[in-house]
Amino acid sequence: AVYADVKLSAGDTVRVYCVHLESLEIRAGEVKALSTSHDLSKDVKGLWGRLNSGFITQGSQVKKVVESIKNSPYPVVVAGDFNNTPFSYSYHSVLQEGLKDAFREAGWGIGATFRDISYPLRIDHIMVDEMKFGVQSCDVLRKEKSSDHYPVFAVFTLK
């Protein structure tokens, strides 16, 4: 994660975080392939081991981000690849810092951002200070194909 303090024309300053948390190493088609596995025990152990390792690393990473958010003298925007869903520890840890999810505020549908698997996952997020920002819109730009993730785009106003 990195952050930049951005001075706005109104004289206000906003701290913008860009995060990319540890990947859980779920490969395209891997979960579906478990249903036809010839060695299910081995395949599940491999997947479980990578998930467990990823969750532990993400927990450590998000603690550092949360600590930085707590110490920010400015309202914050946190955006990036959390490599995890809105049901995760990482996601909820950041939200507990007085932030709101732009997609939940003004998005539509499931908001799937990870395009290389057959079931929808929203693992890329934009979160803003709930007291300082209003969210006008939030979209997943599904036409973009330059990555295994679709970009998330939000418009918000400073209150």
N, C-alpha and C positions, 0 to 999 in steps of 0.2 A: 504494500500500500504506500501511496505517496499522497501529499496534499499540497495545495497552493492557496495562498491567501489572495483573493481577487478583489480589487477595489472597483466598486461600481460607480457609475456616473453621479449618483445621488450622494456620494461620499461615504456610503456604507461599505463594509468589507465582509466578505463571505469566505469561509474556508471550504474548499472543494476537495474531497477525498476521492481518489481513484483506487479501487481495490481489485485484487485478483487473488482470491483465496485458493488454497491447495485443491487440486483436482482429486476427485474420488476414483478416478481411473476406471469409470464404467465405459466399456467399449461398445460401439454401435452393434446391435444385434446380440450382445452377450446375454442379456437377461432372457430374451426369447429363446436363445440356444440352450438354455438350461432345461427346457422342456423336452429336448431330444438328446440330452447328454448321455454318453455311454459310461461316464464316471462322474455321476452327479456329486458324490461326496467330495471328490477332489476339486471339481469346478466351483462348487459352492464355497469351499474353504478358501480357494484363491480369491474369489470375489469378496467374501467376508473379510479376509485379511486386508485387502486394499481399502475397503470401506472403513474399517476400524482405524487403520493408520491415517487415512485422510481426515476422519472426524477428529482425531486427536490433534493433528497438525492444525486444522481449521480452528479448533478451540483456542489453541495458543495464539494463532494469528489474530483472531477476532478480539481477544483480550487486549492486545496491544492497540488495535484500532479504537476500541471502546475507551481505553485509558486516555488516548490522545483526544478523542471527542470530548471527554469530560473536562479536559484541560484547555479546550479551545476558547479563546476570548471572543470568538465570532460565531454567528449562526453557521450551521454546517449543511453541506450537501454531500451525501455518500453515494457513489455510483460505481458499478462495476460487476465483475463476474464473481459471484459468491460461491459458485460451483455447488450450490445447495438451494433447496426449495424454501417457500414461505413457511414450511413446517419445521425448519431446522433450528438448532441452538444458535448458529451463527446469525441467522436472520433476526431472531427474536432478541438476541443480545444487543444488536445495534438499535433496534426499535425501542428498547427500554431506555435509550438515551434521549427521549423526547422527540423522536423522529417519526415521520409517517411515510408509508410506502406510496410513491407517486402512482403506481399502477392501481393499487387498491382505491386510491382517491379518484382517479380520473381515467383509468384504463377500461378496456372492454374485453369480455371473453376470458379465456384461460390465460392468455398472455405467454404462450410457449416461446421460449427464447433459444432452446437447444434443439437444433434442427436435425441432427444425425441419428436420432432414435425415433421409433414409431409411436411412442406415447409422449404426451405433452409435458414438458417440464419448464417451469419458469425459474431459472437459476441466475439471471442477470437482473439487477435491481437498481433503482434510483430512490433514495430516501432523503427527505428534507426536514429541516427543523419545523415541527408542527406549529410553533408559536410565531414564526417569522415568515413562513411561505404559504401561499395558496397555490394549489396545483390546478392548472387550467386544462391540461390534457396530458395523456401518456399513451404512447403507442409502441408496438413492436413492429419494426420495419421489415416485414417478411419478404420483400422483394430482393433484399440484399443477400447475396450468396457468396461473399468473399471469405466467410468464416464458417465454422461449425455452430456458431451462435448468430442469432439475429440481433441487430442493435436495438436498444431501447431509447426512445426519444421522449422527452418531457418538456412541457412549457409550464413555468411557474412564475408567480409574482411575489415580490418582496412586500410584506404587509407594512 
